Amino acid sequence: MQMLDLVDRPLPKPYRSNYAIAGKDYFLRLEAMRALRLAFGGDGDGFTRHEGPKVDFATLADDLGTGSLFGGTRVALVDDADTFVTKNRAALEKLASNAGRSGVLVLVVDSLPSNTKLAKIIGEEGTLRCEVDAKGFNPASWCRARCQQAHGKKLMPEAAQIVAEQHGKDLGLLDMELAKLAEKSGVALNFE
């Protein structure tokens, strides 16, 4: 799934027991984490974040096997998990294949090659791709849609083009600029 298509939208159901947040776009990674928190009610003790370079596999497995104190679904997210996946690939494949566990495994990686067994277990529906296709992405169109969705404001095409020219394809910078413009929406030239 492309996270670019899911910004400000909930994760599609049915929810899965394994997710990978794959790609380097920081804004889309944050949106993926937000969507997972909303889907699984990840406030409080039900959502645990581990640092990939520091966590050991036993700690992660214990975390996924522990029920949430207040009910709900336990979510264990491993951030910066590329080396963790490489080091623990066989164990992760076995863990991800275990359909009987109650927790949700989330791996945040720069890439997840589709030809690996782990990628096949997680599946395309569980892989939240956090990348922007340089050829197919139109930043000005995205700015107009994002401004409408996030701020309830219609941005004029000329203003969207100016924002896109200033900030390129960096979604985080584009989003911050749109938030500033929306806050100053009294400027009649920027909004329809």
Secondary structure, 3 states (H helix, E strand, C coil): CEHHHCCCCCCCCCCCCEEEEECCCHHHHHHHHHHHHHHHCCCHHHEEEEECCCCCHHHHHHHHHCCCCCCCCCEEEEECCHHHHHHCHHHHHHHHHCCCCCCEEEEEECCCCCCCHHHHHHHHHHEEECCCCCCCCCHHHHHHHHHHHHHCCCECHHHHHHHHHHHCCCHHHHHHHHHHHHHCCCCCCCEC
